[in-house]
Amino acid sequence: MAEGKYVSVAEVKELLTAENERRGELIPSLRAAMNTAIETCPLTKDQADELIAKIIDILSDISLADKDATAVKIADTLPRFPSEVRAIFAKERGVTLSPEMIQQIIDAVAEYA
């Protein structure tokens, strides 16, 4: 099985927009995906990549099964409140974020949102 990588909604938006320009028109399902990405994601791919890198750095001190997936989820949802950050980590067993770490995540997101 091929290894995959997690992509942010910002990257999907960029890829679909470029493909739409190249083809002239996308099939309806891809056009709907592109429109949803455009409507829901205020970040560019570069901004999302920077935010993901910052989140991975913030999470470097905790034991987390997949930091990349979690960082992408944070970049996609752009949590603004501690309860939103805690919800992202709710299913992670044994992971407890300190209030300081939660605030670091919120501050990093605030730079881009």
Backbone as a chain_set.jsonl record, in Angstrom:
{"seq": "MAEGKYVSVAEVKELLTAENERRGELIPSLRAAMNTAIETCPLTKDQADELIAKIIDILSDISLADKDATAVKIADTLPRFPSEVRAIFAKERGVTLSPEMIQQIIDAVAEYA", "coords": {"N": [[0.84, -1.182, 0.0], [0.535, 2.193, -0.79], [2.221, 4.895, 0.733], [0.649, 7.687, 2.163], [0.156, 11.254, 2.341], [-0.831, 13.803, 4.538], [-2.975, 16.373, 3.564], [-3.767, 19.798, 3.604], [-6.855, 21.692, 3.667], [-6.401, 24.08, 2.423], [-4.367, 23.421, 0.613], [-5.739, 21.606, -1.007], [-7.618, 23.352, -2.046], [-5.937, 25.018, -3.578], [-4.86, 23.15, -5.423], [-7.183, 22.212, -6.764], [-8.185, 24.606, -7.818], [-6.122, 25.335, -9.583], [-6.256, 23.166, -11.323], [-8.807, 23.533, -12.348], [-8.429, 25.908, -13.772], [-6.614, 24.992, -15.649], [-8.054, 22.98, -17.058], [-10.333, 24.313, -17.749], [-12.901, 23.687, -16.969], [-14.239, 21.834, -14.283], [-15.38, 18.509, -13.381], [-18.674, 18.083, -11.97], [-18.561, 17.123, -9.206], [-15.907, 17.632, -8.414], [-15.867, 20.373, -8.826], [-17.705, 21.171, -6.903], [-16.284, 20.415, -4.604], [-14.084, 22.13, -4.852], [-15.355, 24.64, -4.643], [-16.363, 24.466, -2.03], [-13.964, 24.301, -0.585], [-12.882, 26.807, -1.207], [-14.78, 28.492, -0.003], [-14.601, 27.8, 2.698], [-11.969, 27.935, 3.588], [-9.74, 30.25, 4.61], [-7.022, 30.486, 4.319], [-3.907, 30.538, 2.465], [-2.003, 28.029, 0.683], [0.702, 28.243, 1.394], [0.527, 29.711, 3.8], [-0.932, 27.877, 5.342], [0.898, 25.745, 5.389], [2.993, 26.935, 6.857], [1.673, 27.377, 9.302], [1.057, 24.736, 10.02], [3.644, 23.727, 10.406], [4.414, 25.279, 12.627], [2.574, 24.355, 14.528], [3.284, 21.651, 14.718], [5.796, 22.001, 15.845], [5.053, 23.128, 18.315], [3.755, 20.928, 19.397], [5.81, 19.195, 19.812], [6.794, 18.281, 22.268], [5.026, 16.461, 23.318], [3.656, 13.138, 23.507], [2.305, 11.87, 20.778], [0.362, 10.089, 18.517], [0.112, 10.756, 15.73], [1.346, 13.495, 14.777], [1.407, 15.075, 12.462], [-1.12, 14.705, 11.223], [-2.785, 15.775, 13.187], [-1.864, 18.413, 13.3], [-2.549, 19.294, 10.735], [-5.308, 19.075, 10.938], [-5.796, 21.065, 12.83], [-4.946, 23.311, 11.359], [-6.884, 23.245, 9.389], [-9.287, 23.636, 10.773], [-8.91, 25.876, 12.35], [-8.999, 26.613, 15.261], [-10.314, 28.778, 17.785], [-10.802, 28.95, 20.445], [-10.137, 27.565, 23.721], [-11.753, 25.296, 24.249], [-12.304, 24.344, 21.688], [-9.787, 23.521, 20.824], [-9.266, 21.515, 22.702], [-11.279, 19.724, 21.931], [-10.315, 18.754, 19.507], [-8.242, 17.164, 20.385], [-9.551, 15.294, 21.888], [-10.042, 12.548, 21.334], [-7.578, 11.413, 21.567], [-5.879, 9.233, 23.413], [-4.421, 9.442, 26.592], [-3.215, 11.863, 26.138], [-2.658, 14.945, 27.363], [-3.113, 18.29, 27.263], [-1.409, 21.145, 28.355], [-2.615, 24.215, 29.819], [-0.992, 26.284, 28.893], [0.093, 25.254, 26.517], [-2.197, 24.939, 24.986], [-2.888, 27.621, 24.745], [-0.684, 28.512, 23.26], [-1.191, 27.221, 20.833], [-3.615, 28.449, 20.101], [-2.708, 31.076, 19.854], [-0.882, 30.78, 17.728], [-2.635, 30.064, 15.661], [-4.148, 32.394, 15.573], [-2.449, 34.189, 14.341], [-2.813, 33.673, 11.67], [-5.5, 33.448, 11.1]], "CA": [[0.0, 0.0, 0.0], [1.324, 3.418, -0.904], [2.152, 5.833, 1.848], [0.019, 8.946, 1.809], [0.49, 12.381, 3.199], [-1.986, 14.616, 4.866], [-2.992, 17.669, 2.89], [-4.706, 20.746, 4.193], [-7.902, 22.197, 2.789], [-5.766, 25.133, 1.625], [-3.668, 22.781, -0.504], [-6.788, 21.088, -1.889], [-8.161, 24.526, -2.739], [-4.958, 25.431, -4.584], [-4.776, 22.127, -6.461], [-8.409, 22.203, -7.563], [-8.269, 25.868, -8.558], [-5.17, 25.223, -10.688], [-6.79, 22.193, -12.283], [-9.949, 24.182, -12.996], [-7.879, 26.848, -14.758], [-5.976, 24.206, -16.71], [-9.07, 22.29, -17.846], [-11.425, 25.2, -18.154], [-14.062, 23.338, -16.151], [-14.118, 20.567, -13.569], [-16.627, 17.755, -13.264], [-19.457, 18.681, -10.879], [-18.119, 16.774, -7.848], [-14.68, 18.373, -8.135], [-16.23, 21.79, -8.749], [-18.31, 21.351, -5.581], [-15.191, 20.349, -3.624], [-13.314, 23.366, -4.98], [-16.147, 25.738, -4.082], [-16.389, 24.305, -0.572], [-12.631, 24.669, -0.083], [-12.746, 28.262, -1.337], [-15.663, 29.134, 0.975], [-14.308, 27.464, 4.09], [-10.563, 28.058, 3.953], [-9.203, 31.583, 4.337], [-5.562, 30.448, 4.213], [-3.231, 30.043, 1.271], [-1.238, 26.822, 0.973], [1.917, 28.633, 2.114], [0.144, 30.046, 5.171], [-1.294, 26.621, 6.018], [2.144, 25.009, 5.634], [3.689, 27.6, 7.966], [0.926, 27.102, 10.531], [1.25, 23.318, 10.339], [5.005, 23.6, 10.956], [4.402, 25.858, 13.979], [1.815, 23.456, 15.408], [4.131, 20.473, 14.96], [6.823, 22.437, 16.784], [4.407, 23.267, 19.624], [3.404, 19.589, 19.877], [7.006, 18.356, 19.84], [7.087, 17.747, 23.6], [4.035, 15.49, 23.78], [3.616, 11.87, 22.791], [1.091, 11.876, 19.979], [0.518, 9.09, 17.461], [0.336, 11.36, 14.418], [1.38, 14.956, 14.918], [1.089, 15.696, 11.173], [-2.57, 14.701, 11.036], [-3.364, 16.702, 14.157], [-1.504, 19.768, 12.883], [-3.382, 19.608, 9.566], [-6.671, 19.287, 11.432], [-5.813, 22.395, 13.458], [-4.879, 24.303, 10.275], [-8.155, 23.22, 8.661], [-10.408, 24.112, 11.593], [-8.536, 27.166, 12.926], [-9.678, 26.805, 16.555], [-10.087, 30.078, 18.424], [-11.083, 28.852, 21.878], [-9.569, 26.353, 24.325], [-12.65, 24.141, 24.1], [-12.144, 23.825, 20.332], [-8.501, 22.806, 20.794], [-9.458, 20.278, 23.47], [-12.109, 18.821, 21.141], [-9.452, 18.119, 18.507], [-7.419, 16.166, 21.065], [-10.402, 14.49, 22.758], [-9.94, 11.107, 21.087], [-6.209, 10.975, 21.812], [-5.747, 8.674, 24.763], [-3.184, 9.726, 27.295], [-2.655, 13.166, 25.767], [-3.221, 16.059, 28.106], [-2.45, 19.54, 26.918], [-1.39, 22.154, 29.418], [-3.242, 25.468, 29.393], [-0.01, 27.063, 28.142], [0.201, 24.689, 25.181], [-3.45, 25.304, 24.313], [-2.783, 29.041, 24.396], [0.291, 28.615, 22.167], [-1.889, 26.81, 19.607], [-4.576, 29.522, 19.775], [-1.92, 32.235, 19.398], [-0.36, 30.472, 16.399], [-3.769, 30.137, 14.734], [-4.577, 33.798, 15.478], [-1.566, 34.867, 13.394], [-3.22, 33.369, 10.305], [-6.963, 33.49, 10.923]], "C": [[0.884, 1.243, 0.0], [1.126, 4.288, 0.32], [1.518, 7.126, 1.367], [0.522, 10.057, 2.698], [-0.784, 13.162, 3.43], [-1.872, 15.947, 4.139], [-4.058, 18.538, 3.528], [-5.768, 21.136, 3.173], [-7.33, 23.299, 1.903], [-5.031, 24.547, 0.421], [-4.665, 22.203, -1.504], [-7.373, 22.229, -2.71], [-7.224, 24.95, -3.864], [-4.89, 24.435, -5.739], [-6.003, 22.141, -7.37], [-8.57, 23.481, -8.378], [-7.327, 25.836, -9.766], [-5.685, 24.261, -11.751], [-7.992, 22.763, -13.032], [-9.473, 25.153, -14.074], [-7.261, 26.108, -15.939], [-7.013, 23.578, -17.631], [-10.124, 23.221, -18.423], [-12.694, 24.93, -17.369], [-13.827, 21.97, -15.524], [-15.442, 19.822, -13.619], [-17.358, 18.26, -12.023], [-18.969, 18.347, -9.471], [-16.839, 17.515, -7.472], [-14.95, 19.866, -8.023], [-16.864, 22.091, -7.379], [-17.246, 21.324, -4.487], [-14.368, 21.627, -3.65], [-14.074, 24.534, -4.348], [-16.224, 25.667, -2.565], [-15.058, 24.713, 0.034], [-12.44, 26.181, -0.129], [-13.557, 28.976, -0.263], [-15.225, 28.926, 2.415], [-12.883, 27.71, 4.532], [-10.02, 29.438, 3.6], [-7.692, 31.601, 4.085], [-5.097, 30.062, 2.815], [-2.483, 28.766, 1.666], [0.011, 27.161, 1.774], [1.617, 28.981, 3.571], [-0.187, 28.777, 5.956], [-0.043, 25.811, 6.332], [2.936, 25.612, 6.793], [3.006, 27.297, 9.297], [1.117, 25.652, 10.955], [2.633, 23.1, 10.959], [5.068, 24.151, 12.38], [3.681, 24.936, 14.958], [2.634, 22.208, 15.713], [5.228, 20.813, 15.954], [6.249, 22.565, 18.2], [4.146, 21.891, 20.234], [4.614, 18.676, 20.062], [7.268, 17.698, 21.192], [6.069, 16.724, 24.101], [4.092, 14.232, 22.926], [2.264, 11.774, 22.089], [1.318, 10.957, 18.797], [0.837, 9.717, 16.109], [0.227, 12.876, 14.507], [1.005, 15.656, 13.609], [-0.417, 15.788, 10.97], [-3.242, 15.702, 11.964], [-3.073, 18.143, 13.761], [-2.328, 20.2, 11.669], [-4.811, 19.875, 10.003], [-6.802, 20.664, 12.085], [-5.787, 23.479, 12.381], [-6.188, 24.366, 9.49], [-9.297, 23.836, 9.463], [-10.167, 25.472, 12.229], [-9.26, 27.443, 14.253], [-9.308, 28.135, 17.205], [-10.233, 30.024, 19.936], [-10.487, 27.565, 22.433], [-10.454, 25.119, 24.157], [-12.544, 23.521, 22.707], [-10.837, 23.046, 20.188], [-8.65, 21.486, 21.543], [-10.29, 19.267, 22.691], [-11.28, 18.079, 20.085], [-8.645, 16.982, 19.134], [-8.245, 15.184, 21.906], [-10.235, 12.989, 22.548], [-8.537, 10.55, 21.324], [-6.066, 10.505, 23.253], [-4.386, 9.02, 25.353], [-2.54, 11.054, 26.941], [-3.398, 14.241, 26.534], [-2.42, 17.299, 27.771], [-2.51, 20.496, 28.099], [-2.114, 23.403, 28.906], [-2.285, 26.34, 28.567], [0.113, 26.571, 26.704], [-1.05, 25.014, 24.358], [-3.389, 26.754, 23.877], [-1.777, 29.265, 23.262], [-0.364, 28.248, 20.833], [-2.848, 27.909, 19.169], [-3.831, 30.739, 19.244], [-1.356, 32.002, 17.994], [-1.467, 30.578, 15.351], [-4.174, 31.588, 14.514], [-3.695, 34.592, 14.516], [-2.049, 34.725, 11.95], [-4.708, 33.529, 10.064], [-7.469, 34.913, 10.798]], "O": [[1.874, 1.308, 0.729], [0.028, 4.403, 0.864], [1.826, 7.603, 0.275], [1.225, 9.823, 3.681], [-1.693, 13.166, 2.6], [-0.808, 16.565, 4.106], [-5.116, 18.058, 3.937], [-5.597, 20.934, 1.971], [-7.737, 23.435, 0.749], [-5.072, 25.118, -0.669], [-4.458, 22.299, -2.714], [-7.597, 22.094, -3.913], [-7.672, 25.211, -4.981], [-4.864, 24.834, -6.903], [-5.88, 22.09, -8.594], [-9.044, 23.434, -9.513], [-7.705, 26.267, -10.855], [-5.559, 24.525, -12.947], [-8.167, 22.499, -14.221], [-10.049, 25.212, -15.161], [-7.371, 26.544, -17.085], [-6.872, 23.635, -18.852], [-10.724, 22.937, -19.46], [-13.482, 25.845, -17.128], [-13.283, 21.066, -16.159], [-16.493, 20.414, -13.865], [-16.729, 18.808, -11.118], [-18.967, 19.229, -8.612], [-16.699, 17.976, -6.339], [-14.326, 20.55, -7.212], [-16.594, 23.13, -6.777], [-17.298, 22.119, -3.548], [-13.994, 22.151, -2.601], [-13.495, 25.325, -3.604], [-16.158, 26.694, -1.889], [-15.025, 25.399, 1.056], [-11.896, 26.769, 0.806], [-13.088, 29.951, 0.324], [-15.455, 29.788, 3.263], [-12.601, 27.696, 5.73], [-9.859, 29.761, 2.423], [-7.146, 32.628, 3.68], [-5.791, 29.359, 2.082], [-2.348, 28.464, 2.852], [0.349, 26.457, 2.725], [2.361, 28.593, 4.471], [0.234, 28.625, 7.103], [0.07, 25.247, 7.42], [3.488, 24.881, 7.616], [3.667, 26.999, 10.292], [1.319, 25.376, 12.138], [2.765, 22.362, 11.936], [5.706, 23.553, 13.247], [4.129, 24.759, 16.091], [2.67, 21.759, 16.859], [5.557, 19.999, 16.817], [6.888, 22.157, 19.17], [4.296, 21.704, 21.442], [4.461, 17.511, 20.43], [7.909, 16.649, 21.245], [6.23, 16.176, 25.191], [4.521, 14.263, 21.772], [1.223, 11.617, 22.727], [2.357, 11.035, 18.142], [1.741, 9.255, 15.413], [-0.846, 13.453, 14.333], [0.363, 16.706, 13.63], [-0.929, 16.839, 10.585], [-4.172, 16.399, 11.559], [-3.946, 19.004, 13.875], [-2.757, 21.351, 11.59], [-5.456, 20.794, 9.499], [-7.813, 21.345, 11.908], [-6.524, 24.46, 12.475], [-6.558, 25.425, 8.983], [-10.176, 24.485, 8.896], [-11.119, 26.154, 12.608], [-10.037, 28.391, 14.354], [-8.153, 28.56, 17.179], [-9.829, 30.955, 20.633], [-10.345, 26.582, 21.706], [-9.947, 24.017, 23.946], [-12.679, 22.306, 22.56], [-10.794, 22.025, 19.503], [-8.201, 20.447, 21.059], [-10.034, 18.067, 22.781], [-11.529, 16.905, 19.81], [-8.396, 15.962, 18.491], [-7.671, 14.323, 22.573], [-10.285, 12.231, 23.517], [-8.339, 9.336, 21.283], [-6.129, 11.302, 24.189], [-3.351, 8.905, 24.697], [-1.434, 11.345, 27.396], [-4.605, 14.423, 26.376], [-1.206, 17.349, 27.969], [-3.543, 20.631, 28.755], [-2.212, 23.617, 27.697], [-2.714, 27.046, 27.654], [0.223, 27.373, 25.777], [-0.956, 25.325, 23.171], [-3.792, 27.086, 22.762], [-1.997, 30.115, 22.399], [-0.114, 28.899, 19.818], [-2.889, 28.261, 17.99], [-4.277, 31.366, 18.283], [-1.351, 32.913, 17.166], [-1.249, 31.127, 14.271], [-4.507, 31.975, 13.394], [-4.154, 35.575, 13.933], [-1.732, 35.56, 11.103], [-5.13, 33.726, 8.924], [-8.671, 35.129, 10.645]]}, "num_chains": 1, "name": "protein.A"}
